[in-house]
Amino acid sequence: MNPKKTQQGSGETTETELEEQGNEVTVPFDPKAIKIEIKQQSLDSVIKRLKYKEISFYADYQRRPDLWDEVKKSLLIESILLQLPIPAFYFDVKDADVWEVIDGLQRLSTLQSFVVDGKLKLQGLEYLTQYEGMTYSQLPRPLLRTIDETQITVFLIQKGTPDDVKFNLFRRINTGGLTLNTQEIRHSLHPGIPTNFVKKLGGILIQVFEKYSNRISQERQEHCDYATRFLAFYLLYHLKNLPAYKPELDSFLNSAMKTVKDLSEQQKTEIELKLKDTLNFIFEVLGQYAFRKAFSSRNLLNKALFEALTVQFACCNELERAILQKKKDELLEKLKALYEPSSSEKDVFEKSISTSTGSGNAVNTRHEMIRAVIREVLNA
């Protein structure tokens, strides 16, 4: 299975194993719930919104605008001047006054730089080379009119579209190599309290990992994805704020973020403390092998294993945690036996954290097997 590598600020690369999540949609959404308006309009209408700051580039998922280099931006402008068709734009219009960009961020950033800010100087043009080096204000009036009158397709996702429908729509949209990942989508659907709380949990992850000289990726909210998995299954197994797990995994995690608004401040504080204490406990027991499938080397971080270990140890009370701490050598050996190839149960457990990890069987298997190890050590 290929790892996903993420570059850290220090130059060190962290790796998270790519999962086969098995996220089949078992309960399809109602097509009638999709509220999308499709418009054909002039590019000038979008440019005016840019001028008056009525388009938001900075949603909670924090995609970066302005990633294209000057040549790529210039070629987009050249395409418009040549009256070539450009891809459609997608906006979430839950706030009618400020549209949120779903797809088209780099194209809009280019228009902002060239038309609104007047900073971009055209370069690397393939056909209209006579305008090389010019800014927007230096172009002849017929070309300025061409830009304004260019017809574009705009998809407006309306207020009232259910979150699960939006999630599936967002996930299907092709954004030219800058596709939103699932955690970025969750942040966009649940701004404010839910996203801020998950980011706070993500900050705890970073802090504890660094304390034990480990790394967890912060690229594109990766650490928040780990945090959301802990949150969701801790709510399910301990606080009981979520119903029994049913696939698919993304919708389950999405529902967990929605539930955050209903948590009391005391409950949120408990979750924060539980996560921090549990991470410290696991690193003290497993050391450098925490959340990695192999004990013989520093293997890849595994999200499903992270989820099962953190949640099941977090569900232990203080007395049980103290007993496990005293018996940590025995606990370590039993976990090794669960992971290692010599174990008769190894294939079952390994499959639950590697293949179709979002299926009901895989989720239940890994949590039950970790819980069984904990009980065995406590009762020994």
C-alpha positions in Angstrom: 0.0 0.0 0.0 1.5 3.3 -1.0 2.1 5.9 1.8 1.1 9.5 1.6 4.2 11.7 2.3 4.0 15.2 3.8 6.9 17.6 4.1 7.3 19.3 7.4 8.8 22.6 8.1 12.0 21.1 9.5 12.5 19.2 6.3 11.6 15.9 7.8 9.0 13.8 6.0 6.1 12.1 7.8 4.1 9.4 6.3 0.6 8.3 6.8 -0.5 5.0 5.3 -3.2 5.4 2.7 -6.2 3.4 3.7 -8.7 1.4 1.7 -11.6 2.9 3.6 -14.5 1.0 2.1 -16.7 4.1 2.1 -19.5 2.7 0.0 -22.6 4.9 0.2 -25.1 2.5 1.7 -27.9 5.1 2.1 -27.9 7.4 -1.0 -29.0 11.0 -0.5 -32.3 12.2 -1.9 -31.7 13.9 -5.2 -34.5 16.4 -4.4 -32.3 17.7 -1.6 -29.7 19.0 -4.0 -30.3 22.8 -4.5 -28.0 24.0 -7.2 -28.6 27.0 -9.5 -26.8 27.0 -12.8 -26.2 30.4 -14.4 -24.7 31.6 -17.6 -23.4 35.1 -17.0 -20.7 37.5 -18.0 -17.2 37.3 -16.4 -17.7 41.0 -15.4 -20.4 39.9 -12.8 -17.8 37.8 -11.0 -15.1 40.5 -11.4 -17.4 43.1 -9.7 -17.9 40.7 -6.8 -14.1 40.4 -6.5 -13.8 44.2 -6.5 -16.3 44.6 -3.7 -14.8 41.6 -1.7 -18.0 39.6 -2.2 -16.2 36.4 -2.9 -14.3 34.7 -0.1 -11.0 32.9 -0.8 -10.4 32.0 2.8 -12.8 29.3 3.9 -12.0 27.2 7.0 -10.3 24.6 5.0 -7.6 27.1 4.2 -6.8 26.4 0.6 -4.1 28.7 -0.6 -5.0 31.1 -3.4 -2.5 32.5 -5.8 -0.5 29.2 -6.3 -0.1 29.6 -10.1 3.1 31.2 -11.5 3.0 34.3 -13.7 3.1 32.3 -16.9 0.1 30.0 -16.0 -1.9 33.1 -15.0 -1.0 34.8 -18.2 -2.1 31.9 -20.3 -5.5 31.9 -18.6 -5.9 35.6 -19.5 -4.8 34.8 -23.0 -7.4 32.1 -23.3 -10.1 34.6 -22.2 -8.8 37.2 -24.8 -8.9 34.5 -27.5 -12.5 33.8 -26.4 -11.7 30.2 -25.6 -14.0 28.5 -23.1 -12.9 28.3 -19.5 -14.0 25.8 -16.8 -17.1 26.5 -14.7 -17.0 28.1 -11.3 -18.6 26.6 -8.2 -19.7 28.7 -5.2 -21.4 28.0 -1.9 -23.9 30.8 -1.6 -25.3 30.1 1.9 -24.4 33.8 2.5 -25.8 35.7 -0.4 -23.6 38.7 0.2 -20.3 36.8 0.3 -19.9 33.7 -1.9 -17.5 31.0 -0.8 -15.3 29.5 -3.5 -15.6 25.7 -4.0 -13.9 25.4 -7.3 -12.1 28.0 -9.4 -9.9 29.5 -6.7 -6.7 29.8 -8.8 -8.6 31.3 -11.8 -10.3 33.8 -9.5 -7.0 34.6 -7.9 -5.6 35.3 -11.4 -8.5 37.7 -12.2 -8.0 39.4 -8.9 -4.3 39.9 -9.6 -4.7 41.0 -13.2 -8.1 42.9 -13.4 -8.7 44.1 -9.8 -5.3 44.7 -8.4 -3.6 45.5 -11.8 -0.3 43.8 -10.6 0.0 40.9 -13.1 2.1 41.6 -16.2 1.4 39.2 -19.0 4.3 36.9 -19.9 4.9 33.7 -21.7 2.0 34.3 -24.1 1.8 31.9 -27.0 -0.4 33.8 -29.5 -1.0 37.4 -28.4 2.7 38.1 -28.0 2.2 41.7 -28.9 0.7 42.3 -25.5 3.7 40.7 -23.6 4.6 42.7 -20.5 1.3 44.6 -20.4 -1.0 45.0 -17.4 -4.8 45.1 -17.5 -4.9 48.9 -17.9 -2.5 48.9 -20.8 -4.6 46.6 -23.0 -6.7 48.2 -25.8 -10.4 48.8 -25.0 -11.7 46.0 -27.3 -9.7 43.5 -25.3 -11.0 44.9 -22.0 -14.5 44.5 -23.4 -13.8 40.9 -24.4 -12.9 40.1 -20.8 -16.0 41.8 -19.4 -18.3 40.1 -21.9 -16.9 36.6 -21.7 -19.6 34.1 -20.9 -19.0 31.7 -18.0 -21.0 28.9 -16.3 -21.5 29.4 -12.6 -22.9 26.7 -10.2 -24.4 28.2 -7.1 -25.0 25.7 -4.2 -27.9 27.2 -2.4 -28.5 27.7 1.3 -30.5 24.7 2.7 -28.7 22.0 0.8 -28.0 19.3 3.5 -24.5 18.9 4.7 -24.2 15.3 3.6 -25.3 16.3 0.1 -22.8 19.2 0.1 -20.1 16.8 1.3 -20.6 14.4 -1.6 -20.9 17.3 -4.1 -17.7 18.9 -2.9 -15.8 15.5 -3.0 -16.9 14.9 -6.6 -15.7 18.3 -8.0 -12.5 18.1 -9.9 -10.3 21.1 -9.0 -7.3 20.6 -11.3 -4.9 19.0 -8.9 -6.0 21.0 -5.8 -8.9 18.8 -4.8 -10.3 19.3 -1.4 -9.6 16.5 1.0 -12.3 15.2 3.3 -11.2 17.1 6.4 -11.1 20.4 4.4 -14.6 19.7 3.3 -15.7 19.0 6.9 -14.2 22.3 8.0 -16.1 24.1 5.2 -19.4 22.6 6.2 -19.0 23.2 9.9 -17.3 26.6 10.4 -17.1 28.2 13.8 -17.4 26.1 17.0 -17.0 22.6 15.4 -14.0 23.5 13.3 -12.4 25.5 16.0 -12.7 22.7 18.5 -11.3 20.1 16.1 -8.4 22.5 15.4 -7.8 22.7 19.1 -7.7 18.9 19.4 -5.3 18.9 16.4 -3.1 21.4 18.3 -2.9 18.9 21.2 -1.8 16.2 18.8 1.0 18.3 17.5 2.1 19.3 21.0 2.3 15.7 22.3 3.8 14.2 19.2 6.6 16.8 19.3 7.1 16.1 23.0 8.1 12.5 22.1 10.1 13.6 19.1 7.5 12.4 16.7 5.9 14.2 13.8 2.3 14.4 12.6 1.5 16.2 9.4 -0.2 19.6 9.5 -0.4 19.8 5.7 -4.0 20.5 4.6 -5.5 19.8 8.0 -4.1 16.2 8.2 -3.6 16.5 12.0 -7.3 17.6 12.3 -8.4 14.4 10.4 -6.7 12.3 13.1 -8.4 14.5 15.8 -11.8 14.1 14.2 -11.5 10.3 14.2 -10.7 10.4 17.9 -13.6 12.8 18.6 -16.1 10.8 16.6 -15.4 7.4 18.2 -14.9 8.8 21.7 -18.4 10.3 21.4 -19.7 6.9 20.2 -18.0 4.6 22.7 -17.8 6.8 25.8 -20.0 9.9 25.8 -22.7 8.2 23.7 -23.5 11.4 21.8 -23.5 9.5 18.5 -25.7 6.5 17.5 -24.1 3.1 16.7 -21.5 3.2 13.8 -22.9 2.7 10.3 -20.8 3.1 7.2 -19.7 5.2 5.5 -16.8 6.7 7.5 -16.8 10.2 6.0 -20.5 10.7 6.9 -19.9 9.4 10.4 -17.1 11.8 11.0 -19.2 14.6 9.4 -22.0 13.9 11.9 -19.5 14.0 14.8 -18.4 17.6 13.9 -22.1 18.6 13.7 -22.6 17.2 17.2 -19.8 19.5 18.7 -22.3 22.4 18.9 -24.4 20.3 21.4 -21.5 19.5 23.7 -21.2 21.4 27.0 -18.0 23.3 27.8 -17.3 20.6 30.5 -17.6 17.8 27.9 -15.3 19.6 25.5 -12.8 20.1 28.3 -13.0 16.4 29.2 -12.4 15.4 25.6 -9.3 17.7 25.4 -7.8 16.3 28.6 -8.6 12.7 27.7 -6.9 13.1 24.3 -3.8 14.7 25.9 -3.5 12.1 28.7 -4.2 9.2 26.4 -1.6 10.3 23.9 1.0 10.7 26.7 0.1 7.2 28.0 0.4 5.5 24.6 3.8 7.1 23.8 5.1 6.1 27.2 4.0 2.5 26.6 4.7 2.1 22.9 7.4 4.7 22.4 8.5 5.2 18.9 6.2 2.5 17.6 3.0 4.3 18.7 0.4 4.2 16.0 2.6 2.1 13.6 1.7 -1.4 12.6 5.2 -2.8 13.0 7.4 -3.0 16.1 10.6 -3.9 14.2 11.0 -0.4 12.6 9.4 3.0 12.4 6.6 2.1 10.1 4.0 4.4 8.6 1.4 6.2 10.8 -1.9 4.3 10.5 -5.1 6.3 11.1 -7.3 3.3 11.9 -4.8 2.1 14.5 -4.5 5.6 15.9 -8.3 5.8 16.2 -8.7 2.4 18.0 -5.8 2.8 20.4 -6.6 6.4 21.5 -10.3 5.8 21.9 -10.1 2.5 23.8 -7.5 3.8 26.2 -9.4 7.0 26.6 -12.4 5.0 27.7 -10.5 3.6 30.6 -11.0 5.2 34.0 -8.2 6.5 36.2 -7.9 3.3 38.2 -7.7 1.2 35.1 -5.1 3.5 33.6 -3.0 3.3 36.7 -3.1 -0.5 36.6 -2.2 -0.6 32.9 0.7 1.8 33.6 2.1 -0.6 36.3 1.6 -3.5 33.8 2.9 -1.7 30.8 5.4 -4.4 29.9 2.7 -7.0 29.8 0.5 -4.6 27.8 3.2 -4.0 25.3 3.8 -7.7 24.8 0.2 -8.4 24.2 -0.1 -5.6 21.7 3.0 -6.9 20.0 1.4 -10.3 19.8 -1.7 -8.7 18.2 0.4 -7.0 15.6 3.1 -9.5 14.8 2.9 -12.1 12.0 3.3 -15.0 14.5 -0.1 -14.2 16.0 -3.0 -16.3 14.9 -5.2 -13.2 15.0 -2.8 -11.1 13.2 -4.4 -11.4 9.8 -7.8 -10.4 11.2 -6.5 -7.4 13.1 -4.2 -6.3 10.3 -7.0 -6.4 7.8 -9.2 -4.3 10.1 -6.6 -1.4 10.0 -5.6 -1.8 6.4 -8.5 -2.9 4.1 -11.9 -1.4 3.9 -11.3 0.4 7.2 -14.5 2.3 7.0 -16.7 -0.9 6.9 -18.7 -1.8 9.9 -16.9 -5.1 10.3 -13.4 -3.5 10.3 -14.4 -0.7 12.7 -15.9 -3.1 15.2 -13.1 -5.7 14.8 -10.2 -3.3 15.6 -12.0 -1.7 18.6 -13.1 -5.0 20.1 -9.6 -6.6 19.7 -7.9 -3.6 21.3 -10.5 -3.6 24.1 -10.0 -7.3 24.6 -6.2 -6.8 25.1 -7.0 -4.1 27.7 -9.4 -6.3 29.6 -7.0 -9.2 29.6 -4.2 -7.1 31.1 -6.6 -5.6 33.7 -7.9 -9.0 34.7 -4.6 -10.9 34.8 
